[in-house]
Amino acid sequence: MWKWALGFIAFFGISQQAFAQGADGPSPLGETVNWELGFHGGSFLPDQIEGVTEIMRFWGLRGGLRTGSKSFLEVGTSYGSPADENNVDWLDLSLSLRWDIPLDSVVGITFIGGDAHYYRPDNKTSRQLYGGGHFGAGVQSLIGGVVWFRGELKFNVHPGTSMHINFGLSFRF
């Protein structure tokens, strides 16, 4: 999985220049983007969360709206369950403020926000609801037209601690 993810990042990082458009096309740094929609997938690594000990596959959706010259308000949802298909499942709803940091030919991102976690621990029948927070960082790279690659690390606090490793595509307009 890690070799595939690194290869994916390397391909889009290196091929960025091949897909970049001229002065009449969209900016490779996204300065003219006003809103975006996207999907992502990856892994969820829990720590110190009672009844949740296995790494889970995750997928989700997100949308963003520009709020300033380099900031976006993002809302997203993620769902996950572990590979061994035990009784655990996890739903995460998040609201973030994200800052874009234009770099040479990619856009770095940092974000901070709040979460609502609704999950069922191992061998339980009832779900639990917790509020929490998160912060993270990543990178976005223009593939072509309105399609962008996005990779990120998202660190969550409460309940316990956890990390999301996400890769996906965003459609930025």
Contacts in CASP RR format, 6 or more apart in sequence:
PFRMAT RR
TARGET T0000
AUTHOR 0000-0000-0000
METHOD contacts of the structure
MODEL  1
MWKWALGFIAFFGISQQAFAQGADGPSPLGETVNWELGFHGGSFLPDQIE
GVTEIMRFWGLRGGLRTGSKSFLEVGTSYGSPADENNVDWLDLSLSLRWD
IPLDSVVGITFIGGDAHYYRPDNKTSRQLYGGGHFGAGVQSLIGGVVWFR
GELKFNVHPGTSMHINFGLSFRF
1 43 0 8 1.000
5 165 0 8 1.000
5 167 0 8 1.000
8 149 0 8 1.000
8 167 0 8 1.000
9 149 0 8 1.000
9 151 0 8 1.000
9 167 0 8 1.000
12 141 0 8 1.000
12 143 0 8 1.000
12 149 0 8 1.000
13 105 0 8 1.000
13 106 0 8 1.000
13 141 0 8 1.000
13 149 0 8 1.000
15 143 0 8 1.000
16 28 0 8 1.000
16 105 0 8 1.000
16 106 0 8 1.000
16 141 0 8 1.000
16 142 0 8 1.000
17 105 0 8 1.000
19 142 0 8 1.000
19 143 0 8 1.000
19 144 0 8 1.000
20 28 0 8 1.000
20 105 0 8 1.000
20 142 0 8 1.000
20 144 0 8 1.000
21 28 0 8 1.000
21 144 0 8 1.000
21 145 0 8 1.000
25 145 0 8 1.000
26 32 0 8 1.000
26 33 0 8 1.000
26 142 0 8 1.000
26 144 0 8 1.000
26 145 0 8 1.000
26 146 0 8 1.000
28 105 0 8 1.000
28 142 0 8 1.000
29 102 0 8 1.000
29 105 0 8 1.000
29 107 0 8 1.000
30 100 0 8 1.000
30 102 0 8 1.000
30 107 0 8 1.000
30 142 0 8 1.000
30 172 0 8 1.000
31 102 0 8 1.000
33 66 0 8 1.000
33 172 0 8 1.000
33 173 0 8 1.000
34 65 0 8 1.000
34 66 0 8 1.000
34 173 0 8 1.000
35 63 0 8 1.000
35 64 0 8 1.000
35 65 0 8 1.000
35 66 0 8 1.000
35 172 0 8 1.000
35 173 0 8 1.000
36 63 0 8 1.000
36 64 0 8 1.000
36 72 0 8 1.000
36 148 0 8 1.000
36 170 0 8 1.000
36 171 0 8 1.000
36 172 0 8 1.000
36 173 0 8 1.000
37 61 0 8 1.000
37 62 0 8 1.000
37 63 0 8 1.000
37 64 0 8 1.000
37 170 0 8 1.000
37 171 0 8 1.000
38 61 0 8 1.000
38 62 0 8 1.000
38 63 0 8 1.000
38 150 0 8 1.000
38 168 0 8 1.000
38 169 0 8 1.000
38 170 0 8 1.000
38 171 0 8 1.000
39 59 0 8 1.000
39 60 0 8 1.000
39 61 0 8 1.000
39 62 0 8 1.000
39 168 0 8 1.000
39 169 0 8 1.000
40 58 0 8 1.000
40 59 0 8 1.000
40 60 0 8 1.000
40 61 0 8 1.000
40 62 0 8 1.000
40 78 0 8 1.000
40 150 0 8 1.000
40 151 0 8 1.000
40 152 0 8 1.000
40 166 0 8 1.000
40 167 0 8 1.000
40 168 0 8 1.000
40 169 0 8 1.000
41 57 0 8 1.000
41 58 0 8 1.000
41 59 0 8 1.000
41 60 0 8 1.000
41 166 0 8 1.000
41 167 0 8 1.000
41 168 0 8 1.000
42 57 0 8 1.000
42 58 0 8 1.000
42 59 0 8 1.000
42 164 0 8 1.000
42 165 0 8 1.000
42 166 0 8 1.000
42 167 0 8 1.000
43 55 0 8 1.000
43 56 0 8 1.000
43 57 0 8 1.000
43 58 0 8 1.000
43 164 0 8 1.000
43 165 0 8 1.000
44 55 0 8 1.000
44 56 0 8 1.000
44 57 0 8 1.000
44 58 0 8 1.000
44 78 0 8 1.000
44 80 0 8 1.000
44 90 0 8 1.000
44 162 0 8 1.000
44 163 0 8 1.000
44 164 0 8 1.000
45 55 0 8 1.000
45 162 0 8 1.000
45 163 0 8 1.000
45 164 0 8 1.000
45 165 0 8 1.000
46 52 0 8 1.000
46 53 0 8 1.000
46 54 0 8 1.000
46 55 0 8 1.000
46 56 0 8 1.000
46 160 0 8 1.000
46 162 0 8 1.000
47 160 0 8 1.000
47 161 0 8 1.000
47 162 0 8 1.000
48 160 0 8 1.000
48 161 0 8 1.000
49 121 0 8 1.000
49 159 0 8 1.000
49 160 0 8 1.000
49 162 0 8 1.000
50 121 0 8 1.000
50 159 0 8 1.000
51 88 0 8 1.000
51 121 0 8 1.000
51 122 0 8 1.000
51 123 0 8 1.000
51 124 0 8 1.000
52 88 0 8 1.000
52 90 0 8 1.000
52 119 0 8 1.000
52 121 0 8 1.000
52 122 0 8 1.000
53 122 0 8 1.000
54 82 0 8 1.000
54 83 0 8 1.000
54 84 0 8 1.000
54 86 0 8 1.000
54 88 0 8 1.000
55 82 0 8 1.000
55 83 0 8 1.000
56 80 0 8 1.000
56 81 0 8 1.000
56 82 0 8 1.000
56 83 0 8 1.000
56 88 0 8 1.000
56 90 0 8 1.000
57 80 0 8 1.000
57 81 0 8 1.000
57 82 0 8 1.000
57 83 0 8 1.000
58 78 0 8 1.000
58 79 0 8 1.000
58 80 0 8 1.000
58 90 0 8 1.000
58 164 0 8 1.000
58 166 0 8 1.000
59 78 0 8 1.000
59 79 0 8 1.000
59 80 0 8 1.000
60 76 0 8 1.000
60 77 0 8 1.000
60 78 0 8 1.000
60 79 0 8 1.000
61 76 0 8 1.000
61 77 0 8 1.000
62 74 0 8 1.000
62 75 0 8 1.000
62 76 0 8 1.000
62 77 0 8 1.000
62 170 0 8 1.000
63 74 0 8 1.000
63 75 0 8 1.000
63 76 0 8 1.000
64 72 0 8 1.000
64 73 0 8 1.000
64 74 0 8 1.000
64 75 0 8 1.000
64 98 0 8 1.000
65 72 0 8 1.000
65 73 0 8 1.000
66 72 0 8 1.000
67 73 0 8 1.000
67 97 0 8 1.000
70 99 0 8 1.000
70 100 0 8 1.000
70 101 0 8 1.000
70 102 0 8 1.000
71 97 0 8 1.000
71 98 0 8 1.000
71 99 0 8 1.000
71 100 0 8 1.000
72 97 0 8 1.000
72 98 0 8 1.000
72 99 0 8 1.000
72 100 0 8 1.000
73 95 0 8 1.000
73 96 0 8 1.000
73 97 0 8 1.000
73 98 0 8 1.000
74 94 0 8 1.000
74 95 0 8 1.000
74 96 0 8 1.000
74 97 0 8 1.000
74 98 0 8 1.000
74 111 0 8 1.000
75 93 0 8 1.000
75 94 0 8 1.000
75 95 0 8 1.000
75 96 0 8 1.000
76 93 0 8 1.000
76 94 0 8 1.000
76 95 0 8 1.000
77 91 0 8 1.000
77 92 0 8 1.000
77 93 0 8 1.000
77 94 0 8 1.000
78 90 0 8 1.000
78 91 0 8 1.000
78 92 0 8 1.000
78 94 0 8 1.000
78 164 0 8 1.000
79 89 0 8 1.000
79 90 0 8 1.000
79 91 0 8 1.000
79 92 0 8 1.000
80 89 0 8 1.000
80 90 0 8 1.000
80 91 0 8 1.000
81 88 0 8 1.000
81 89 0 8 1.000
81 90 0 8 1.000
82 88 0 8 1.000
86 122 0 8 1.000
86 123 0 8 1.000
87 120 0 8 1.000
87 121 0 8 1.000
87 122 0 8 1.000
87 123 0 8 1.000
87 124 0 8 1.000
88 119 0 8 1.000
88 120 0 8 1.000
88 121 0 8 1.000
88 122 0 8 1.000
89 119 0 8 1.000
89 120 0 8 1.000
90 117 0 8 1.000
90 118 0 8 1.000
90 119 0 8 1.000
91 117 0 8 1.000
91 118 0 8 1.000
91 119 0 8 1.000
92 115 0 8 1.000
92 116 0 8 1.000
92 117 0 8 1.000
92 118 0 8 1.000
92 156 0 8 1.000
93 115 0 8 1.000
93 116 0 8 1.000
93 118 0 8 1.000
94 113 0 8 1.000
94 114 0 8 1.000
94 115 0 8 1.000
94 116 0 8 1.000
94 134 0 8 1.000
95 113 0 8 1.000
95 114 0 8 1.000
95 115 0 8 1.000
96 111 0 8 1.000
96 112 0 8 1.000
96 113 0 8 1.000
96 114 0 8 1.000
96 134 0 8 1.000
97 111 0 8 1.000
97 112 0 8 1.000
97 113 0 8 1.000
98 109 0 8 1.000
98 110 0 8 1.000
98 111 0 8 1.000
99 109 0 8 1.000
99 110 0 8 1.000
99 111 0 8 1.000
100 107 0 8 1.000
100 108 0 8 1.000
100 109 0 8 1.000
100 140 0 8 1.000
101 107 0 8 1.000
101 108 0 8 1.000
101 109 0 8 1.000
101 110 0 8 1.000
102 108 0 8 1.000
105 141 0 8 1.000
106 139 0 8 1.000
106 140 0 8 1.000
106 141 0 8 1.000
107 139 0 8 1.000
107 140 0 8 1.000
107 141 0 8 1.000
108 137 0 8 1.000
108 138 0 8 1.000
108 139 0 8 1.000
108 140 0 8 1.000
109 137 0 8 1.000
109 138 0 8 1.000
109 139 0 8 1.000
109 140 0 8 1.000
109 150 0 8 1.000
109 152 0 8 1.000
110 135 0 8 1.000
110 136 0 8 1.000
110 137 0 8 1.000
110 138 0 8 1.000
111 134 0 8 1.000
111 135 0 8 1.000
111 136 0 8 1.000
111 137 0 8 1.000
111 154 0 8 1.000
112 134 0 8 1.000
112 135 0 8 1.000
112 136 0 8 1.000
113 133 0 8 1.000
113 134 0 8 1.000
113 135 0 8 1.000
114 131 0 8 1.000
114 132 0 8 1.000
114 133 0 8 1.000
114 134 0 8 1.000
115 131 0 8 1.000
115 132 0 8 1.000
115 133 0 8 1.000
115 134 0 8 1.000
115 156 0 8 1.000
116 129 0 8 1.000
116 130 0 8 1.000
116 131 0 8 1.000
116 132 0 8 1.000
117 128 0 8 1.000
117 129 0 8 1.000
117 130 0 8 1.000
117 131 0 8 1.000
117 132 0 8 1.000
117 156 0 8 1.000
117 159 0 8 1.000
118 127 0 8 1.000
118 128 0 8 1.000
118 129 0 8 1.000
119 127 0 8 1.000
119 128 0 8 1.000
120 126 0 8 1.000
120 127 0 8 1.000
120 128 0 8 1.000
121 128 0 8 1.000
128 159 0 8 1.000
130 158 0 8 1.000
130 159 0 8 1.000
131 158 0 8 1.000
132 156 0 8 1.000
132 157 0 8 1.000
132 158 0 8 1.000
132 159 0 8 1.000
133 156 0 8 1.000
133 157 0 8 1.000
133 158 0 8 1.000
134 154 0 8 1.000
134 155 0 8 1.000
134 156 0 8 1.000
134 157 0 8 1.000
135 154 0 8 1.000
135 155 0 8 1.000
136 152 0 8 1.000
136 153 0 8 1.000
136 154 0 8 1.000
136 155 0 8 1.000
137 152 0 8 1.000
137 153 0 8 1.000
138 150 0 8 1.000
138 151 0 8 1.000
138 152 0 8 1.000
138 153 0 8 1.000
139 150 0 8 1.000
139 151 0 8 1.000
139 152 0 8 1.000
140 148 0 8 1.000
140 149 0 8 1.000
140 150 0 8 1.000
140 151 0 8 1.000
140 170 0 8 1.000
141 148 0 8 1.000
141 149 0 8 1.000
142 148 0 8 1.000
143 149 0 8 1.000
143 169 0 8 1.000
146 171 0 8 1.000
146 172 0 8 1.000
146 173 0 8 1.000
147 169 0 8 1.000
147 170 0 8 1.000
147 171 0 8 1.000
148 169 0 8 1.000
148 170 0 8 1.000
148 171 0 8 1.000
148 172 0 8 1.000
149 167 0 8 1.000
149 168 0 8 1.000
149 169 0 8 1.000
149 170 0 8 1.000
150 166 0 8 1.000
150 167 0 8 1.000
150 168 0 8 1.000
150 169 0 8 1.000
150 170 0 8 1.000
151 166 0 8 1.000
151 167 0 8 1.000
151 168 0 8 1.000
152 164 0 8 1.000
152 165 0 8 1.000
152 166 0 8 1.000
153 163 0 8 1.000
153 164 0 8 1.000
153 165 0 8 1.000
153 166 0 8 1.000
154 163 0 8 1.000
154 164 0 8 1.000
154 166 0 8 1.000
155 161 0 8 1.000
155 162 0 8 1.000
155 163 0 8 1.000
156 162 0 8 1.000
156 163 0 8 1.000
156 164 0 8 1.000
END
